[in-house]
């Protein structure tokens, strides 16, 4: 992160807001306000995880697409639809699993616990 904006960093700001909502607002509210506070806490958790993991995940995703000889997800979907990658089935499945895992690591890592 650039030092242009000093502290608090974006990461620190997101954590502070999430913790305030989680610790101070949620316990003192009920009904609709508490529900929306819970949603906001979850969204901020996703933002935290994307800030922490996103650039590495994006690089890994781009590298995986490049290994398959594709430019983007639209090309991947088209190649799967047409059967152009059928001879590389295991590689494609591995890449798609890696992609789904990366999405879950940000969206809701609890789904990866088993």
N, C-alpha and C positions, 0 to 999 in steps of 0.2 A: 504494500500500500504506500502511496505517496505521502510524504511528510508535509505536503502543502497545507493541509487542513488541521494539523496538530491533533491534540487529544481533546475530547474523546473521539476515538475512531468510529467508523460506521459500525463495526462489530460491537464495540462497547455500547454505543447508543441503542442498538437493537436489543442487546441483552438487558440493558437498564429498563427499557420500556416493557419488555416481556416480563421481567421480574416484578415490576411495579403492578402490572395488571394481574399477574398470578398471585402475588402475596398480599397486595393491598386492596385491589378492586374486587376480584372474584369472591373472596370470602364475605364481603360486605354487601353483595348484591344477590338478587335472586331472579328467577324467571328469565324473561327475554334479555335483560341486560347481562345477567350472568352467562347465558348461552352465548351471546355475541362477544363477551369478554373471553370466554373459552376459545371461541373461533379465532379471535385476534391473537391469543397466546399461541395457538397452534400455527397460525400463519407466521408469526414472528420466529417461532422455532424453525420453520421451514427456511425462512430467510437466513437465519444464523447458519444452518447446515449448508445452504447453497453458497453462502459467502466463504465458508470453510472448505468445502469440497468441490465447488463448481468448476474452478479453472482446471483442476486436475482431471475431473471427470470429462470435461469438454475436450481436453487434449487426448485422453484415452479413447474417447468416442471417435474423434477425428482420425486417430491412428488406426482404429479398427475399420472404419469405413475405407481408409486408404489401402489397407491390406486386402480388402475385398475389391478394390479397384473402383470404388464408388465415391461420388462427391458429397452426397447428403442422404438424409433419411428417405426423401422422395424417391431417389434412385434405388435405394435398398428395397423399398416397398414394391417398386415397379419390377425389379429383378426377381423378387420372390414371386410376385404374381405371374410373371411370364415363364418362370422356371429356369431363368438364366443362371441361377446359382445352385441348381439341384445337385450338381456334381460336387458341390462344396457344402453339403447339408450340415455336417457336424460343425464346421467353422461358422456357418451362418447362425445356427442354433446357439453356439457358444457366445457369439457376439450379441445376439438378441437378449440372451440371459444376462450378460454383463450390463447391457443397456437398461434392462428392467431393474436390475439390482441397484444401479446408480440412481435411478429415479426414486426407488423406495428408500435409499439411504437419505435422500433429501426430504421426500414427502412424508414418510412415516417409517422410520427404521424399526419400529416395533413389529412390523409385518415380517421382518427378516429373522426375528427370534423364533426358535423352535426347540 
